[in-house]
Amino acid sequence: MTRSLSLGIDVSTTELRVKVLDLDQTRQVSEAVRALVPVRGADGCREQDADYAQLAVETVARALSEIGDPFQVAAASVTATSGTVVPVDGQGRQSGPAVMYDDARGIPFERELDDGSGRPLSMLGRMMAMAQTRPHFRAASVAQVIGAALVDHPVPGDTSHFLKGGIDPAQAEWPPHWWPQRALTRRHCQNWSSPAPLWGGSRPDPRPAHS
């Protein structure tokens, strides 16, 4: 009998964790963890030079290697630190170190952007700071980068990972009055969606594409 499995992938500041649930038995059957090491720099810099996609598929493969019976992965979900910005290319692949949720370089921009609406703006401030030195970058969440690796195409970011980016969670968009005078434009971002979007089917083989 082929076991039906669900994967839960969670990325914190210090580790990437994969848990495997047997959907028929409704219990956890495997787990694998990979340590992540944040790197601090000067001027409030806090970056993490981690290949999240590669680490995720390797950790998934390690967790699945403990399953002895035939199986199929029926579903997977990904969550990660909210507010961390990952630069990506047009295909959703990571193109540089992640700027962590507590990186302080965006604070001056955050103050400038504050329009009194009460929206949390720290992530948007970091994106503005990144745009000063990388004007053509695209911003994604850690969960998006891993999702793109799992389904082999770019995926939208859910608003829960961008709540600190000043977006309207209902409209999944920035306030229109910001666009004319800001350095950021819509091209800096992948698409957004409501929380828990369906990204699509995974690659047939969950192991790394270039192992």
C-alpha positions in Angstrom: 0.0 0.0 0.0 1.3 3.4 -0.9 1.4 5.9 2.0 0.0 9.4 1.5 2.3 12.0 3.1 2.1 15.7 3.8 5.2 17.8 4.3 5.5 20.8 6.7 8.5 23.0 6.0 9.3 25.8 8.5 12.2 28.2 8.4 13.1 30.2 11.5 16.1 32.4 12.1 18.4 29.6 13.1 17.1 26.4 11.4 15.1 24.8 8.6 12.8 22.0 9.8 10.8 19.5 7.8 8.1 17.3 9.4 6.4 14.5 7.5 2.8 13.5 8.4 1.2 10.2 7.4 -2.3 11.4 6.2 -3.9 8.0 6.7 -2.6 7.5 10.2 -2.7 11.2 11.0 0.6 11.1 12.8 4.2 12.4 12.3 6.4 9.7 10.8 9.7 11.6 10.1 11.5 14.8 10.8 14.8 16.4 9.6 16.4 19.7 10.7 19.2 21.8 9.1 20.9 24.6 11.0 21.1 28.1 9.5 23.6 30.7 10.7 22.7 34.4 10.4 25.6 36.8 9.6 25.9 40.3 11.1 27.7 43.1 9.3 28.3 46.8 9.8 25.7 49.6 9.9 22.9 47.4 11.2 23.3 44.9 8.5 21.9 41.4 9.2 22.0 39.1 6.3 21.8 35.3 5.9 23.8 33.9 3.0 21.8 30.6 2.8 20.6 28.8 -0.4 17.1 28.3 1.0 15.8 26.3 -2.0 18.7 23.9 -2.0 18.7 23.4 1.8 14.9 22.8 1.7 15.0 20.1 -1.0 18.0 18.4 0.7 16.2 18.4 4.1 13.0 17.1 2.5 15.0 14.3 0.8 16.6 13.4 4.2 13.2 13.3 5.9 11.7 11.2 3.2 14.7 8.8 3.2 13.4 7.5 6.5 10.1 6.4 5.0 10.6 2.7 4.1 7.3 2.0 2.5 6.2 3.2 -1.0 4.8 6.7 -0.7 3.5 9.7 -2.5 3.7 13.3 -1.3 0.1 14.6 -1.4 0.7 18.0 0.0 3.3 20.4 1.3 3.1 23.7 3.1 5.9 26.3 3.7 6.2 29.0 6.3 9.1 31.2 7.2 10.1 34.4 9.1 7.9 37.3 8.2 9.7 40.4 7.1 12.8 38.8 5.7 13.5 39.9 2.1 15.1 37.6 -0.4 16.4 39.0 -3.8 15.3 36.8 -6.6 15.5 36.6 -10.4 12.5 36.5 -12.8 12.1 32.8 -12.2 11.9 33.2 -8.4 15.4 31.8 -7.8 17.4 33.4 -5.1 20.0 35.8 -6.4 21.8 37.0 -3.2 21.8 36.9 0.6 18.5 37.4 2.4 18.1 40.7 4.3 16.7 39.5 7.7 13.6 40.8 9.4 15.7 42.7 12.0 18.1 44.4 9.6 18.2 48.1 10.5 19.2 49.7 7.2 15.6 50.3 6.2 14.7 52.4 9.3 15.3 55.8 7.7 13.0 54.8 4.8 10.5 53.4 7.2 10.2 56.7 8.9 9.9 58.5 5.6 7.1 56.2 4.4 5.1 56.4 7.6 1.7 58.0 6.5 0.0 57.6 9.9 -2.1 54.7 8.8 -0.5 52.3 11.3 0.6 49.9 8.7 3.8 48.0 9.7 6.5 49.2 7.3 9.8 47.7 8.4 9.9 45.2 5.5 9.1 47.9 3.0 11.9 50.0 4.5 14.4 47.2 3.9 13.1 46.8 0.3 13.7 50.5 -0.2 17.2 50.3 1.2 17.9 47.3 -1.1 16.6 49.3 -4.1 19.3 52.0 -3.6 22.1 49.6 -4.5 20.2 47.0 -6.5 17.6 49.0 -8.5 16.5 46.0 -10.6 16.1 43.4 -7.8 12.9 41.5 -7.2 11.8 40.9 -3.6 10.4 37.6 -2.4 9.8 35.9 1.0 11.8 32.8 2.1 8.6 30.8 1.7 8.3 31.9 -2.0 11.8 30.9 -2.8 11.3 27.4 -1.4 7.8 27.1 -3.0 9.4 28.0 -6.4 11.9 25.2 -6.0 9.2 22.7 -5.1 6.9 23.4 -8.0 9.6 24.5 -10.5 8.1 27.9 -11.3 7.7 31.3 -9.7 5.0 31.4 -7.0 3.1 34.3 -5.4 3.9 35.5 -1.9 1.1 35.3 0.6 0.2 38.5 2.5 1.1 36.9 5.9 4.8 36.9 4.9 4.5 40.5 3.7 2.4 42.0 6.6 5.4 44.2 7.6 5.7 45.5 4.0 2.9 48.0 4.3 0.5 46.2 2.0 -3.2 46.1 2.4 -3.9 42.5 3.4 -7.3 42.5 1.9 -6.3 43.9 -1.5 -2.8 42.4 -1.5 -1.5 45.7 -2.8 0.4 48.8 -1.7 -1.6 52.1 -1.3 -1.8 53.7 -4.8 -0.5 57.1 -3.5 2.9 55.6 -2.8 3.8 54.8 -6.4 4.6 58.1 -8.1 7.2 59.3 -5.7 8.8 56.0 -4.4 11.9 54.2 -5.7 10.1 50.9 -5.6 7.7 49.8 -8.3 5.5 46.8 -8.8 8.3 45.2 -10.9 10.4 44.8 -7.8 8.0 42.2 -6.4 6.6 38.8 -7.3 2.8 38.6 -7.2 1.0 38.5 -3.8 -2.0 36.5 -2.8 -4.1 35.8 0.3 -2.6 33.5 2.9 -2.1 29.8 2.0 -2.2 30.1 -1.8 -2.2 26.9 -3.8 1.1 26.9 -5.7 0.7 23.8 -7.9 2.0 20.3 -8.1 5.6 19.5 -6.9 8.3 18.0 -9.0 7.9 14.3 -9.5 11.2 13.7 -7.6 11.4 15.7 -4.3 15.2 15.2 -4.2 17.5 18.1 -5.3 17.5 18.6 -9.1 21.3 18.6 -9.2 22.3 16.2 -6.4 
